[in-house]
Amino acid sequence: MTRAPEAGITRADGQRAAPAVEDWTGDAVFHEYSAAVDPQRVGAISALAVQRFPAALHATGPTRTIALDLSGVLGIDVPATGPSLLAAFLRIEAGESLATETVATSELIYCLRGEGRLEVEGSGGIDWRNGDVITLPAHCRAVYTAAGDAVLYHVDDSPLLAYLGVGPTTPRFRPTLFDGRRARARLEAVAAEPEAGVRSRVAVLLGNAGNDQTLTVTHTLWAMLGVLPDGSVQRPHRHQSIALDLIVDCRPGCYSLVGDALDADGDIADAQRVDWEPGGAFVTPPGMWHSHHNESGAPAHLLPVQDAGLHTYLRTLDIRFS
């Protein structure tokens, strides 16, 4: 096969000049397969460990955004709580406002404490109160105004977009309010069903009518409102999506066990204990086994948020139970 002649450039005098030749090989690297197929094993990419964020972060202080930033641990140059997600507490003093304008395709907001109003430029506004969940699509400039001291829990997928080097183009869903009272009533009904005691979880998954394939709260995010009854143990399970776990309410004696492997009895070997705290949050890394335990004398409620909408679509979630 002959190579097509290079066009070159015709000069003003009619002579042909040789084309410019650029060297594009400077960044090319050739890795031996076994040394590079698992970047985490060889230390090229950092492993995630369990990380905790106490409620003291948002207990007092001025109106502000409190990013739960682990970018240093992750070795990335944008604020992030996980490779694809950023969580934050929004603390708003009574009568004050806080604006957000996130470069993301999905935002999820849980109203942990207080009440107020949300105005979204171009989409109107709604009132929110303790227990409500709100999801916002791309291109939402939001302003939150609190009637009294308030704390909101905010999760978005901005680190994913930063990694891809892209910006959001088209909103994939409409702003959506999940009424907290209706959600709790639905959860109570689920908990009262005769088979609730043998299910792996007593919980309600939040969904959006537009996500008929993934059945998730947005096309990238997954969220669950769950109850851990007193005296119960939710057996070990694992999944390949990161979990950002918010503890809505609990008494002392609620905790999770987290570890890399199971023993012969299906329990977590060499487990790390993570005690729950009302209004606190913690990160459960992808692929790690974890179980939940309630020895407190009262039911506890939690709200995990994951990037499982994306993983479900990619068919990579791989959720397993012991």
DRENZA-325628 format. One record per residue (C-alpha): residue number from 1; residue in three letters; z negated, x, y negated. Coordinates in nm, 2 decimals. Each point is the difference from the previous one (the first is absolute). Last residue first. Example, Ala and Ser with C-alpha at 12.3 -4.5 7.8 and 13.67 -1.06 7.14 Angstrom:
<romars>
ROMAR    i   aa      zz      xx      yy
ROMAR    2  SER   -0.71    1.37    0.11
ROMAR    1  ALA   -0.07   -0.14    0.34
</romars>
This chain:
<romars>
ROMAR    i   aa      zz      xx      yy
ROMAR  322  SER   -5.27   -2.36    1.24
ROMAR  321  PHE    0.24   -0.17   -0.24
ROMAR  320  ARG    0.33    0.13   -0.13
ROMAR  319  ILE    0.21   -0.05   -0.32
ROMAR  318  ASP    0.33    0.18    0.02
ROMAR  317  LEU    0.10   -0.05   -0.37
ROMAR  316  THR    0.34    0.18    0.04
ROMAR  315  ARG    0.24   -0.29    0.02
ROMAR  314  LEU    0.15    0.09   -0.34
ROMAR  313  TYR   -0.07   -0.35   -0.14
ROMAR  312  THR   -0.35    0.01    0.15
ROMAR  311  HIS   -0.06    0.34   -0.16
ROMAR  310  LEU    0.11   -0.12   -0.34
ROMAR  309  GLY   -0.23   -0.30    0.01
ROMAR  308  ALA   -0.26    0.22    0.16
ROMAR  307  ASP   -0.06    0.19   -0.32
ROMAR  306  GLN   -0.36   -0.11    0.04
ROMAR  305  VAL   -0.27   -0.20   -0.18
ROMAR  304  PRO   -0.33   -0.08    0.17
ROMAR  303  LEU   -0.21   -0.28   -0.15
ROMAR  302  LEU   -0.35   -0.03    0.14
ROMAR  301  HIS   -0.27   -0.26    0.05
ROMAR  300  ALA   -0.34    0.03    0.16
ROMAR  299  PRO   -0.21   -0.25    0.20
ROMAR  298  ALA   -0.38    0.02    0.00
ROMAR  297  GLY   -0.27    0.16    0.21
ROMAR  296  SER    0.12    0.36   -0.07
ROMAR  295  GLU    0.11    0.14    0.33
ROMAR  294  ASN    0.37   -0.05   -0.06
ROMAR  293  HIS    0.24    0.25    0.16
ROMAR  292  HIS    0.36    0.09   -0.07
ROMAR  291  SER    0.22    0.22    0.22
ROMAR  290  HIS    0.25    0.28   -0.09
ROMAR  289  TRP    0.25    0.21    0.19
ROMAR  288  MET    0.20    0.23   -0.23
ROMAR  287  GLY    0.38   -0.02   -0.02
ROMAR  286  PRO    0.03   -0.04   -0.37
ROMAR  285  PRO   -0.32    0.10   -0.20
ROMAR  284  THR   -0.27   -0.26   -0.08
ROMAR  283  VAL   -0.07    0.02   -0.37
ROMAR  282  PHE   -0.32   -0.13   -0.15
ROMAR  281  ALA   -0.11   -0.26   -0.25
ROMAR  280  GLY   -0.33   -0.11   -0.16
ROMAR  279  GLY   -0.07   -0.34   -0.16
ROMAR  278  PRO   -0.27   -0.08    0.25
ROMAR  277  GLU   -0.07    0.32    0.20
ROMAR  276  TRP    0.10    0.07    0.35
ROMAR  275  ASP   -0.12    0.30    0.20
ROMAR  274  VAL    0.27    0.23    0.14
ROMAR  273  ARG   -0.10    0.15    0.33
ROMAR  272  GLN    0.21    0.29    0.14
ROMAR  271  ALA    0.08   -0.04    0.37
ROMAR  270  ASP   -0.02    0.28    0.25
ROMAR  269  ALA    0.18   -0.21    0.26
ROMAR  268  ILE    0.09   -0.36   -0.10
ROMAR  267  ASP   -0.07   -0.25    0.28
ROMAR  266  GLY    0.25   -0.09    0.27
ROMAR  265  ASP   -0.24    0.07    0.28
ROMAR  264  ALA    0.18    0.33    0.10
ROMAR  263  ASP   -0.03    0.13   -0.36
ROMAR  262  LEU    0.23   -0.09   -0.29
ROMAR  261  ALA    0.16    0.25   -0.24
ROMAR  260  ASP    0.04    0.10   -0.36
ROMAR  259  GLY   -0.30   -0.16   -0.15
ROMAR  258  VAL   -0.15   -0.27   -0.23
ROMAR  257  LEU   -0.30   -0.22    0.04
ROMAR  256  SER   -0.05   -0.27   -0.27
ROMAR  255  TYR   -0.32   -0.13   -0.15
ROMAR  254  CYS   -0.21   -0.31   -0.07
ROMAR  253  GLY   -0.38    0.05    0.02
ROMAR  252  PRO   -0.08   -0.05   -0.37
ROMAR  251  ARG    0.13   -0.33   -0.13
ROMAR  250  CYS    0.36   -0.09   -0.06
ROMAR  249  ASP    0.25   -0.12   -0.27
ROMAR  248  VAL    0.35    0.07   -0.10
ROMAR  247  ILE    0.04    0.34    0.17
ROMAR  246  LEU    0.34    0.13   -0.09
ROMAR  245  ASP    0.19    0.20    0.27
ROMAR  244  LEU    0.31    0.20   -0.09
ROMAR  243  ALA    0.17    0.03    0.33
ROMAR  242  ILE    0.28    0.25    0.07
ROMAR  241  SER    0.28   -0.12    0.23
ROMAR  240  GLN    0.05    0.14    0.35
ROMAR  239  HIS   -0.24   -0.23    0.17
ROMAR  238  ARG   -0.33    0.02    0.19
ROMAR  237  HIS   -0.25   -0.22    0.17
ROMAR  236  PRO   -0.36    0.03    0.12
ROMAR  235  ARG   -0.19   -0.32    0.08
ROMAR  234  GLN   -0.13   -0.23   -0.28
ROMAR  233  VAL   -0.37   -0.02    0.07
ROMAR  232  SER   -0.20   -0.31   -0.08
ROMAR  231  GLY   -0.37   -0.05   -0.07
ROMAR  230  ASP    0.05   -0.17   -0.33
ROMAR  229  PRO    0.36   -0.12   -0.04
ROMAR  228  LEU    0.26    0.24   -0.14
ROMAR  227  VAL    0.22   -0.21   -0.23
ROMAR  226  GLY    0.35    0.09   -0.10
ROMAR  225  LEU    0.24   -0.05   -0.29
ROMAR  224  MET    0.31    0.20    0.09
ROMAR  223  ALA    0.27    0.18   -0.20
ROMAR  222  TRP    0.33    0.16    0.08
ROMAR  221  LEU    0.22    0.17   -0.26
ROMAR  220  THR    0.36    0.11    0.00
ROMAR  219  HIS    0.20   -0.33    0.00
ROMAR  218  THR   -0.29   -0.18   -0.16
ROMAR  217  VAL   -0.29   -0.20    0.16
ROMAR  216  THR    0.13    0.05    0.35
ROMAR  215  LEU    0.18   -0.22    0.26
ROMAR  214  THR    0.24    0.29    0.07
ROMAR  213  GLN    0.31   -0.21    0.06
ROMAR  212  ASP   -0.06   -0.31   -0.20
ROMAR  211  ASN   -0.11    0.19   -0.31
ROMAR  210  GLY    0.12   -0.23   -0.27
ROMAR  209  ALA   -0.27   -0.26    0.07
ROMAR  208  ASN   -0.27    0.26   -0.06
ROMAR  207  GLY   -0.28    0.08    0.23
ROMAR  206  LEU   -0.37    0.07   -0.01
ROMAR  205  LEU   -0.15    0.06    0.35
ROMAR  204  VAL   -0.31   -0.20    0.07
ROMAR  203  ALA   -0.28    0.15    0.21
ROMAR  202  VAL   -0.22   -0.01    0.30
ROMAR  201  ARG    0.13    0.30    0.19
ROMAR  200  SER    0.06    0.11    0.36
ROMAR  199  ARG   -0.04   -0.36    0.11
ROMAR  198  VAL   -0.26   -0.10    0.26
ROMAR  197  GLY   -0.26   -0.15   -0.23
ROMAR  196  ALA    0.26   -0.19   -0.21
ROMAR  195  GLU    0.12   -0.20    0.31
ROMAR  194  PRO   -0.21   -0.31   -0.08
ROMAR  193  GLU    0.12   -0.01   -0.36
ROMAR  192  ALA   -0.27    0.02   -0.26
ROMAR  191  ALA    0.10    0.34   -0.13
ROMAR  190  VAL    0.36   -0.12   -0.06
ROMAR  189  ALA   -0.14   -0.29   -0.21
ROMAR  188  GLU   -0.23    0.23   -0.19
ROMAR  187  LEU    0.30    0.23   -0.08
ROMAR  186  ARG    0.20   -0.30   -0.12
ROMAR  185  ALA   -0.28   -0.10   -0.23
ROMAR  184  ARG   -0.04    0.36   -0.13
ROMAR  183  ALA    0.37    0.01   -0.08
ROMAR  182  ARG   -0.01   -0.33   -0.17
ROMAR  181  ARG   -0.29    0.11   -0.22
ROMAR  180  GLY    0.18    0.33   -0.08
ROMAR  179  ASP    0.32   -0.15   -0.12
ROMAR  178  PHE    0.29    0.22    0.11
ROMAR  177  LEU    0.20    0.04   -0.32
ROMAR  176  THR    0.36    0.12    0.01
ROMAR  175  PRO    0.24    0.17   -0.24
ROMAR  174  ARG    0.35   -0.04    0.14
ROMAR  173  PHE    0.15    0.21    0.27
ROMAR  172  ARG    0.24    0.29    0.05
ROMAR  171  PRO    0.02    0.09   -0.37
ROMAR  170  THR    0.33    0.20   -0.05
ROMAR  169  THR    0.03    0.36   -0.12
ROMAR  168  PRO   -0.31    0.20    0.08
ROMAR  167  GLY    0.02    0.38   -0.07
ROMAR  166  VAL    0.10    0.27    0.23
ROMAR  165  GLY   -0.10    0.36    0.09
ROMAR  164  LEU   -0.08   -0.09    0.35
ROMAR  163  TYR   -0.35    0.16   -0.03
ROMAR  162  ALA   -0.06   -0.17   -0.33
ROMAR  161  LEU    0.10   -0.33    0.14
ROMAR  160  LEU   -0.25    0.04    0.29
ROMAR  159  PRO   -0.27    0.11   -0.24
ROMAR  158  SER    0.05   -0.32   -0.21
ROMAR  157  ASP   -0.08   -0.23    0.29
ROMAR  156  ASP   -0.28   -0.20   -0.17
ROMAR  155  VAL   -0.36   -0.09    0.05
ROMAR  154  HIS   -0.25   -0.15   -0.26
ROMAR  153  TYR   -0.36   -0.11    0.05
ROMAR  152  LEU   -0.12   -0.20   -0.30
ROMAR  151  VAL   -0.34    0.03   -0.16
ROMAR  150  ALA   -0.13   -0.24   -0.27
ROMAR  149  ASP   -0.26   -0.02   -0.28
ROMAR  148  GLY    0.04   -0.34   -0.15
ROMAR  147  ALA    0.31   -0.20   -0.12
ROMAR  146  ALA    0.22    0.29    0.11
ROMAR  145  THR    0.36    0.05   -0.13
ROMAR  144  TYR    0.26    0.16    0.22
ROMAR  143  VAL    0.33    0.10   -0.15
ROMAR  142  ALA    0.30    0.05    0.23
ROMAR  141  ARG    0.34    0.17   -0.05
ROMAR  140  CYS    0.17   -0.10    0.32
ROMAR  139  HIS    0.33    0.18    0.07
ROMAR  138  ALA   -0.02   -0.01    0.38
ROMAR  137  PRO   -0.19   -0.28    0.18
ROMAR  136  LEU   -0.36   -0.12   -0.06
ROMAR  135  THR   -0.25   -0.13    0.26
ROMAR  134  ILE   -0.32   -0.17   -0.09
ROMAR  133  VAL   -0.31   -0.05    0.22
ROMAR  132  ASP   -0.29   -0.23   -0.11
ROMAR  131  GLY   -0.35    0.06    0.12
ROMAR  130  ASN   -0.18    0.00   -0.34
ROMAR  129  ARG    0.22   -0.18   -0.26
ROMAR  128  TRP    0.35    0.00   -0.14
ROMAR  127  ASP    0.17   -0.20   -0.27
ROMAR  126  ILE    0.38    0.02   -0.01
ROMAR  125  GLY    0.27    0.13   -0.23
ROMAR  124  GLY    0.36   -0.02   -0.10
ROMAR  123  SER    0.29    0.19    0.17
ROMAR  122  GLY    0.18    0.19   -0.27
ROMAR  121  GLU   -0.29    0.24   -0.07
ROMAR  120  VAL   -0.28   -0.08    0.25
ROMAR  119  GLU   -0.32   -0.14   -0.14
ROMAR  118  LEU   -0.31   -0.01    0.22
ROMAR  117  ARG   -0.31   -0.19   -0.09
ROMAR  116  GLY   -0.37    0.04    0.07
ROMAR  115  GLU   -0.26   -0.01    0.27
ROMAR  114  GLY   -0.28    0.22    0.14
ROMAR  113  ARG   -0.03    0.23    0.30
ROMAR  112  LEU    0.22    0.12    0.28
ROMAR  111  CYS    0.32   -0.17   -0.11
ROMAR  110  TYR    0.26    0.16    0.23
ROMAR  109  ILE    0.32    0.12   -0.14
ROMAR  108  LEU    0.31    0.10    0.20
ROMAR  107  GLU    0.30    0.17   -0.16
ROMAR  106  SER    0.34    0.04    0.15
ROMAR  105  THR    0.33    0.17   -0.09
ROMAR  104  ALA   -0.17    0.27   -0.21
ROMAR  103  VAL    0.02    0.18   -0.33
ROMAR  102  THR   -0.31   -0.17   -0.14
ROMAR  101  GLU   -0.05   -0.14   -0.34
ROMAR  100  THR   -0.37   -0.09   -0.04
ROMAR   99  ALA   -0.19   -0.14   -0.29
ROMAR   98  LEU   -0.38   -0.05   -0.03
ROMAR   97  SER   -0.16   -0.26   -0.22
ROMAR   96  GLU   -0.35   -0.05   -0.15
ROMAR   95  GLY   -0.22   -0.31   -0.04
ROMAR   94  ALA   -0.25    0.11    0.26
ROMAR   93  GLU    0.06    0.36    0.11
ROMAR   92  ILE    0.29    0.07    0.24
ROMAR   91  ARG   -0.03    0.24    0.30
ROMAR   90  LEU    0.33    0.04    0.19
ROMAR   89  PHE   -0.07    0.17    0.33
ROMAR   88  ALA    0.29    0.20    0.14
ROMAR   87  ALA    0.21    0.04    0.31
ROMAR   86  LEU    0.33    0.20    0.03
ROMAR   85  LEU    0.21   -0.03    0.31
ROMAR   84  SER    0.29    0.19    0.17
ROMAR   83  PRO   -0.15    0.33    0.11
ROMAR   82  GLY   -0.35   -0.12   -0.05
ROMAR   81  THR   -0.24   -0.05   -0.29
ROMAR   80  ALA    0.26    0.13   -0.24
ROMAR   79  PRO    0.04    0.14   -0.36
ROMAR   78  VAL    0.31    0.21   -0.01
ROMAR   77  ASP    0.05    0.37    0.08
ROMAR   76  ILE   -0.05    0.00    0.38
ROMAR   75  GLY   -0.22    0.22    0.22
ROMAR   74  LEU   -0.17   -0.29    0.17
ROMAR   73  VAL   -0.35    0.13   -0.07
ROMAR   72  GLY    0.10    0.06   -0.36
ROMAR   71  SER    0.17   -0.34   -0.03
ROMAR   70  LEU   -0.32   -0.17    0.11
ROMAR   69  ASP   -0.03   -0.23   -0.30
ROMAR   68  LEU   -0.21   -0.32    0.01
ROMAR   67  ALA    0.11   -0.08   -0.35
ROMAR   66  ILE   -0.27   -0.15   -0.23
ROMAR   65  THR    0.19   -0.20   -0.27
ROMAR   64  ARG   -0.22   -0.06   -0.30
ROMAR   63  THR   -0.22   -0.24   -0.20
ROMAR   62  PRO   -0.32    0.19   -0.07
ROMAR   61  GLY   -0.28    0.09    0.24
ROMAR   60  THR   -0.20   -0.15    0.28
ROMAR   59  ALA    0.03   -0.09    0.37
ROMAR   58  HIS    0.36    0.11    0.04
ROMAR   57  LEU   -0.04    0.34    0.17
ROMAR   56  ALA   -0.35   -0.09    0.12
ROMAR   55  ALA    0.18   -0.22    0.26
ROMAR   54  PRO    0.05    0.32    0.20
ROMAR   53  PHE    0.35    0.14    0.10
ROMAR   52  ARG    0.01    0.15    0.35
ROMAR   51  GLN    0.27    0.22    0.17
ROMAR   50  VAL    0.07    0.02    0.37
ROMAR   49  ALA    0.22    0.30    0.06
ROMAR   48  LEU    0.38    0.03   -0.06
ROMAR   47  ALA    0.19    0.29    0.15
ROMAR   46  SER    0.18    0.23   -0.23
ROMAR   45  ILE    0.37    0.08    0.03
ROMAR   44  ALA    0.12    0.35    0.08
ROMAR   43  GLY   -0.31    0.06    0.21
ROMAR   42  VAL    0.17    0.08    0.34
ROMAR   41  ARG   -0.12   -0.33    0.15
ROMAR   40  GLN    0.08   -0.20   -0.31
ROMAR   39  PRO    0.36    0.13    0.00
ROMAR   38  ASP    0.07   -0.12    0.35
ROMAR   37  VAL    0.36    0.09    0.09
ROMAR   36  ALA   -0.03    0.33   -0.19
ROMAR   35  ALA   -0.10    0.28    0.23
ROMAR   34  SER    0.15   -0.17    0.31
ROMAR   33  TYR    0.34   -0.04   -0.16
ROMAR   32  GLU    0.05    0.35   -0.15
ROMAR   31  HIS    0.05   -0.06   -0.36
ROMAR   30  PHE    0.33    0.08   -0.19
ROMAR   29  VAL   -0.04    0.00   -0.38
ROMAR   28  ALA    0.27   -0.07   -0.27
ROMAR   27  ASP   -0.12    0.02   -0.35
ROMAR   26  GLY    0.23    0.28   -0.12
ROMAR   25  THR    0.31   -0.12    0.18
ROMAR   24  TRP    0.17   -0.19   -0.28
ROMAR   23  ASP    0.18    0.31   -0.14
ROMAR   22  GLU    0.25   -0.11   -0.26
ROMAR   21  VAL    0.37    0.10   -0.02
ROMAR   20  ALA    0.19   -0.06   -0.32
ROMAR   19  PRO    0.37   -0.08    0.07
ROMAR   18  ALA    0.26    0.28   -0.05
ROMAR   17  ALA    0.20   -0.04   -0.32
ROMAR   16  ARG    0.36   -0.12    0.02
ROMAR   15  GLN    0.24    0.10   -0.28
ROMAR   14  GLY    0.16   -0.25   -0.23
ROMAR   13  ASP   -0.10    0.18   -0.32
ROMAR   12  ALA   -0.26   -0.27   -0.08
ROMAR   11  ARG   -0.17    0.06    0.33
ROMAR   10  THR    0.05   -0.21    0.32
ROMAR    9  ILE   -0.33   -0.01    0.20
ROMAR    8  GLY   -0.04    0.05    0.37
ROMAR    7  ALA    0.12   -0.26    0.25
ROMAR    6  GLU   -0.12    0.17    0.32
ROMAR    5  PRO    0.25    0.00    0.27
ROMAR    4  ALA   -0.07   -0.22    0.30
ROMAR    3  ARG   -0.13    0.19    0.30
ROMAR    2  THR    0.22    0.04    0.29
ROMAR    1  MET   -0.09   -0.14    0.34
</romars>
